[in-house]
Amino acid sequence: MIKIYYSHTPFWRAEVLRVSLYISGIPFEDIRISREEFINMIKTGFLPNGKKVPFHQLPVLEIDDKIIGQTGAIARYCGKISNLYSNDDFNAAKIDQIIDTATDITNLVSPTIREKNEQKKIEDRKNLTNKLLPRWFKYLENLLSEENSEWFVENKMTIADIAMWRLLGWLNSGIIDGIPTTIVNDFPKLKKVHYNVHHHPKVKEWMMKTYSKEI
Ligand SMILES: N[C@@H](CCC(=O)N[C@@H](CS)C(=O)NCC(=O)O)C(=O)O
């Protein structure tokens, strides 16, 4: 049995794993780690069940008693077994570049969440809203134009679209002070990817089942 360990949030790092397995009907244990367990894991490198976490970070995936870390690696694994990756090496790399971009964008935003200086936080959020996020969204929009598709790769839904769906859903949710809910509005192709995944029947089913609402 596959087990996925992460906090009880629909953040893209975990949701790309959970949703791809769910869509494909692959059973897995969706283990939600409490705040205290998370803090303890960062400090000790161990999960509540005593399993060792390689980089003291979540998500991790457990299979046959073995643990693997790093979102990209786990996403590819889940994508492969869910048939939401690519068998073609070049197209697989195209999927990887989107997952790596989701990581890069996350790494731009996350430090502003940890920022203690309120004035600096406001400035950083302005910079994200006016400069950094639109720049990255434009790069992604360009890729979709080149692809001439409503999906990032192979004209079908892959883990690249699922990761971006939840990353964009986080960024435009209004939950991050200073980043407006309109942040993706100028990028219609990117919005369409979000729309497509969001309206996939199995994704809707997952959201209702797991969060009792569409997130
Ligand atoms: N490189 C890791 C980063 C994962 C990561 O930053 N996870 C956060 C939770 S969203 C975490 O565990 N942070 C604790 C820490 O870095 O100390 C990955 O791609 O999975």
The ligand as an SDF file (V2000), in Angstrom:
LIG
                    3D

 20 19  0  0  0  0  0  0  0  0999 V2000
   12.6590   20.2410   -1.8040 N   0  0  0  0  0  0  0  0  0  0  0  0
   11.4690   19.7780   -1.1180 C   0  0  0  0  0  0  0  0  0  0  0  0
   10.8820   20.9510   -0.3760 C   0  0  0  0  0  0  0  0  0  0  0  0
    9.6400   20.5600    0.3830 C   0  0  0  0  0  0  0  0  0  0  0  0
    9.2710   21.5870    1.4110 C   0  0  0  0  0  0  0  0  0  0  0  0
    9.8070   22.7020    1.4690 O   0  0  0  0  0  0  0  0  0  0  0  0
    8.3180   21.1820    2.2400 N   0  0  0  0  0  0  0  0  0  0  0  0
    7.9450   22.0150    3.3390 C   0  0  0  0  0  0  0  0  0  0  0  0
    6.4590   21.8630    3.6060 C   0  0  0  0  0  0  0  0  0  0  0  0
    5.5340   22.5330    2.2610 S   0  0  0  0  0  0  0  0  0  0  0  0
    8.7280   21.5300    4.5450 C   0  0  0  0  0  0  0  0  0  0  0  0
    8.7720   20.3530    4.8140 O   0  0  0  0  0  0  0  0  0  0  0  0
    9.3720   22.4500    5.2330 N   0  0  0  0  0  0  0  0  0  0  0  0
   10.1060   22.1530    6.4100 C   0  0  0  0  0  0  0  0  0  0  0  0
   11.5310   22.5740    6.2800 C   0  0  0  0  0  0  0  0  0  0  0  0
   12.0080   22.7930    5.1550 O   0  0  0  0  0  0  0  0  0  0  0  0
   12.1820   22.6960    7.3220 O   0  0  0  0  0  0  0  0  0  0  0  0
   10.4770   19.1880   -2.1010 C   0  0  0  0  0  0  0  0  0  0  0  0
   10.5410   19.5530   -3.2850 O   0  0  0  0  0  0  0  0  0  0  0  0
    9.6540   18.3710   -1.7010 O   0  0  0  0  0  0  0  0  0  0  0  0
  1  2  1  0
  2  3  1  0
  2 18  1  0
  3  4  1  0
  4  5  1  0
  5  6  2  0
  5  7  1  0
  7  8  1  0
  8  9  1  0
  8 11  1  0
  9 10  1  0
 11 12  2  0
 11 13  1  0
 13 14  1  0
 14 15  1  0
 15 16  2  0
 15 17  1  0
 18 19  2  0
 18 20  1  0
M  END
$$$$
